Amino acid sequence: MPATPEPDTARQVENAKSDTAASMSAGQMMSALWHFMRPYKSVLLGAGVALVFTAGVTLAIGQGVRLLVDRGLTGDSSEALAHAVVILLILAGLMALGTYARHYLVSWLGERVVADLRKAVFDHIVTLHPSYFETNRSGEIMSRLTTDTTLLQHIIGTSFSMALRSSLMFVGALILLLITNLKLSLIVLIGVPLVLLPIVLYGRRVRKLSKASQDSIADVGSYAGEIIQHIKTVQSYTREGAEMRAFGAEVETAFDVAKRRIRQRSLLIAVVILLMFGAVSGLLWVGGNDMIAGRMSSGDLAAFVFYAVMMGSAVATTSEVYGELQRATGATERLMDLLHVQADIPAGSLDEPLLHPGGGPGQVVFEAVDFCYPARPDHPAIQKLELNVPAGKSLALVGPSGAGKSTLLELLQRFYDPQGGRITLDGTDIRELDTGALRRQIAVVPQQPALFTADVWYNIRYGKPEASDEEVIAAAKAAHAHEFIEQLPGGYNSHLGEQGTRLSGGQKQRIAIARAILKDPKILLLDEATSALDAESEYHVQQALQALMENRTTIIIAHRLATILHADSIAVLANGELVAQGSHRELVKMSPLYKRLAELQFQDSERQVSPGA
């Protein structure tokens, strides 16, 4: 197998970006793909040598046909016939050998280049800012990574080779035609432009329809993915019939686009074949009359027809491959569009050392922060907010929905940057820090925990892959997850299903808490971390979180005030602004909003305890 050098992905991405434009031509497509093919120039050279060798042998078969007709079929010598047949068999064996080498090397190259392209696109996607995924559906992105790259694999591994082979065969056959019979060659040269004309005329139309077809296929996949992801909601609202009809409409739309593309390609191929065989028929008429008149031998006519058919086949193959290249151009353009996307937040380095190894500080300060989400630039999410979280202390954020609590956690992790003010960690603006090193200091336990389709080991270790089994089990015990994990069919080896569907809400939450405990972060962010737990589990997990929060800078989002009474400070937010800050007792006296929230919640608790009161 050819060697597999490590491609320079970053350089490939940048070079590919520079070669793409709003509308990509076939030449630009090949230029963009060349940056992924360049590391394998030796394989490409070997495939080229095999291609030239095979084309030369194929052309030589025409001379074998001439000898077979002149000296074998029309001659009187059995020995001459055997000699001609042996020559044909040798040429056929050489052609088979060259074809094997060409097909293997080109197919290997196609698979290798597409694998590198998929990796480059995925590596770029995972560094993009979250706002990109708010405006682009995940199903469409997956379609580009799978359907589009599969199409490119076919183009690079098959169609591109066929196009080069057909070009060589066309040039070689044309040269041999001129040598064999000049008059007939002139007829061929007049007919070739007529065959090429439809290819040029229909090329742009096929390219546009191909890109539209790829987009419509992506829409189908995206729609299906969304419905499958929310299948319980669909079924609970008995919307199966409506979704079937809606999906059917998406499929029919994709089919209509594909039908127009197929019609154009079919028409193109039919016209080329008609013109090609019309030209061959004309050649047979003129050449046959010359043979009858004795102006050329039957072997020369057979060889000429052989080369003419090869030329026609080359043109027909080129027309078909040209349609495939138009589809590939659309697919390449869609992939390069992904590589074009510039991340608003720079990607963090994977090997940057921790900011504060050991027992360093971790003071977080929000200084006059202003922020609007990109999708809602006229609606401030945070306004002139000032907050100070001392190192090792806890701050609870409370307030109505939409007050900006979760937004502050996203800003601290640099998923977004504020439009005004700044956020500092130990006095340093976090925009000056490497994002990877910053985020490695932070552990998050979200309201909706994210679990992966893997086993328990993998999910708890996600924040610290190098952790030992003993450390994982200790973290699970601290999060009160060990008992239910042991009861799973495979224990810690149990796969949790897509998004952890095999666990209850409380179990998912405890796995997420165990993950945060194992990471042992400098800064802890809790976004309703106990919201999915029953009363008993919440008590145990609160005890685990108390130990985890000790000597750690902690920011807690909570709607249930009873869960944050132990916080060192409580900040009350409303409409993105800080309206009050202090302890529970202080806020009940100074903040009408907090007092109203407290009265509502604690009165509800009393009613639940004494329903007959």
Secondary structure as the mmCIF struct_conf table of DSSP 4:
data_model
#
loop_
_struct_conf.conf_type_id
_struct_conf.id
_struct_conf.beg_label_comp_id
_struct_conf.beg_label_asym_id
_struct_conf.beg_label_seq_id
_struct_conf.end_label_comp_id
_struct_conf.end_label_asym_id
_struct_conf.end_label_seq_id
HELX_RH_AL_P HELX_RH_AL_P1 THR A 9 SER A 18
TURN_TY1_P TURN_TY1_P1 ASP A 19 ASP A 19
BEND BEND1 ALA A 22 SER A 23
HELX_RH_AL_P HELX_RH_AL_P2 ALA A 26 MET A 37
HELX_RH_3T_P HELX_RH_3T_P1 ARG A 38 TYR A 40
HELX_RH_AL_P HELX_RH_AL_P3 LYS A 41 LEU A 67
HELX_RH_PI_P HELX_RH_PI_P1 LEU A 68 LEU A 73
BEND BEND2 THR A 74 ASP A 76
HELX_RH_AL_P HELX_RH_AL_P4 SER A 78 ILE A 125
TURN_TY1_P TURN_TY1_P2 VAL A 126 THR A 127
BEND BEND3 LEU A 128 LEU A 128
HELX_RH_AL_P HELX_RH_AL_P5 PRO A 130 THR A 135
BEND BEND4 ASN A 136 ASN A 136
HELX_RH_AL_P HELX_RH_AL_P6 SER A 138 SER A 143
HELX_RH_PI_P HELX_RH_PI_P2 ARG A 144 ASP A 148
HELX_RH_AL_P HELX_RH_AL_P7 THR A 149 HIS A 154
HELX_RH_PI_P HELX_RH_PI_P3 ILE A 155 SER A 159
HELX_RH_AL_P HELX_RH_AL_P8 PHE A 160 THR A 180
HELX_RH_AL_P HELX_RH_AL_P9 LEU A 182 GLN A 229
TURN_TY1_P TURN_TY1_P3 HIS A 230 HIS A 230
HELX_RH_AL_P HELX_RH_AL_P10 ILE A 231 SER A 236
TURN_TY1_P TURN_TY1_P4 TYR A 237 THR A 238
HELX_RH_AL_P HELX_RH_AL_P11 GLU A 240 ILE A 292
TURN_TY1_P TURN_TY1_P5 ALA A 293 GLY A 294
BEND BEND5 ARG A 295 MET A 296
HELX_RH_AL_P HELX_RH_AL_P12 SER A 298 HIS A 340
HELX_LH_PP_P HELX_LH_PP_P1 VAL A 341 ALA A 343
BEND BEND6 ASP A 344 ILE A 345
HELX_LH_PP_P HELX_LH_PP_P2 PRO A 346 SER A 349
BEND BEND7 LEU A 350 ASP A 351
HELX_LH_PP_P HELX_LH_PP_P3 GLU A 352 LEU A 354
BEND BEND8 LEU A 355 HIS A 356
TURN_TY1_P TURN_TY1_P6 PRO A 357 GLY A 359
STRN STRN1 VAL A 364 CYS A 372
TURN_TY1_P TURN_TY1_P7 PRO A 374 ALA A 375
TURN_TY1_P TURN_TY1_P8 PRO A 377 ASP A 378
BEND BEND9 HIS A 379 HIS A 379
STRN STRN2 PRO A 380 VAL A 389
TURN_TY1_P TURN_TY1_P9 ALA A 391 GLY A 392
STRN STRN3 SER A 394 VAL A 398
BEND BEND10 PRO A 400 PRO A 400
TURN_TY1_P TURN_TY1_P10 SER A 401 GLY A 402
BEND BEND11 ALA A 403 GLY A 404
HELX_RH_AL_P HELX_RH_AL_P13 LYS A 405 LEU A 412
TURN_TY1_P TURN_TY1_P11 GLN A 413 ARG A 414
BEND BEND12 PHE A 415 TYR A 416
BEND BEND13 GLN A 419 GLN A 419
STRN STRN4 GLY A 420 LEU A 425
TURN_TY1_P TURN_TY1_P12 ASP A 426 GLY A 427
STRN STRN5 THR A 428 ASP A 429
HELX_RH_3T_P HELX_RH_3T_P2 ILE A 430 GLU A 432
BEND BEND14 LEU A 433 LEU A 433
HELX_RH_AL_P HELX_RH_AL_P14 THR A 435 ARG A 439
TURN_TY1_P TURN_TY1_P13 ARG A 440 GLN A 441
STRN STRN6 ILE A 442 VAL A 445
BEND BEND15 GLN A 447 GLN A 448
BEND BEND16 THR A 453 ALA A 454
STRN STRN7 ASP A 455 ASP A 455
HELX_RH_AL_P HELX_RH_AL_P15 VAL A 456 ARG A 461
TURN_TY1_P TURN_TY1_P14 TYR A 462 GLY A 463
TURN_TY1_P TURN_TY1_P15 PRO A 465 GLU A 466
HELX_RH_AL_P HELX_RH_AL_P16 ASP A 469 ALA A 478
TURN_TY1_P TURN_TY1_P16 ALA A 479 HIS A 480
HELX_RH_AL_P HELX_RH_AL_P17 HIS A 482 GLU A 486
TURN_TY1_P TURN_TY1_P17 GLN A 487 GLN A 487
BEND BEND17 LEU A 488 LEU A 488
TURN_TY1_P TURN_TY1_P18 PRO A 489 GLY A 490
HELX_RH_3T_P HELX_RH_3T_P3 GLY A 491 ASN A 493
STRN STRN8 HIS A 495 HIS A 495
HELX_RH_3T_P HELX_RH_3T_P4 GLU A 498 GLY A 500
TURN_TY1_P TURN_TY1_P19 THR A 501 ARG A 502
BEND BEND18 LEU A 503 LEU A 503
HELX_RH_AL_P HELX_RH_AL_P18 GLY A 505 LYS A 519
BEND BEND19 LYS A 522 LYS A 522
STRN STRN9 ILE A 523 ASP A 527
BEND BEND20 GLU A 528 GLU A 528
TURN_TY1_P TURN_TY1_P20 ALA A 529 ALA A 532
HELX_RH_AL_P HELX_RH_AL_P19 ALA A 535 MET A 549
TURN_TY1_P TURN_TY1_P21 GLU A 550 ASN A 551
BEND BEND21 ARG A 552 ARG A 552
STRN STRN10 THR A 553 ILE A 557
BEND BEND22 HIS A 559 ARG A 560
HELX_RH_3T_P HELX_RH_3T_P5 LEU A 561 ILE A 564
TURN_TY1_P TURN_TY1_P22 LEU A 565 HIS A 566
BEND BEND23 ALA A 567 ASP A 568
STRN STRN11 SER A 569 ALA A 574
TURN_TY1_P TURN_TY1_P23 ASN A 575 GLY A 576
STRN STRN12 GLU A 577 GLY A 582
HELX_RH_AL_P HELX_RH_AL_P20 HIS A 584 MET A 590
HELX_RH_AL_P HELX_RH_AL_P21 PRO A 592 VAL A 609
TURN_TY1_P TURN_TY1_P24 PRO A 611 GLY A 612
#
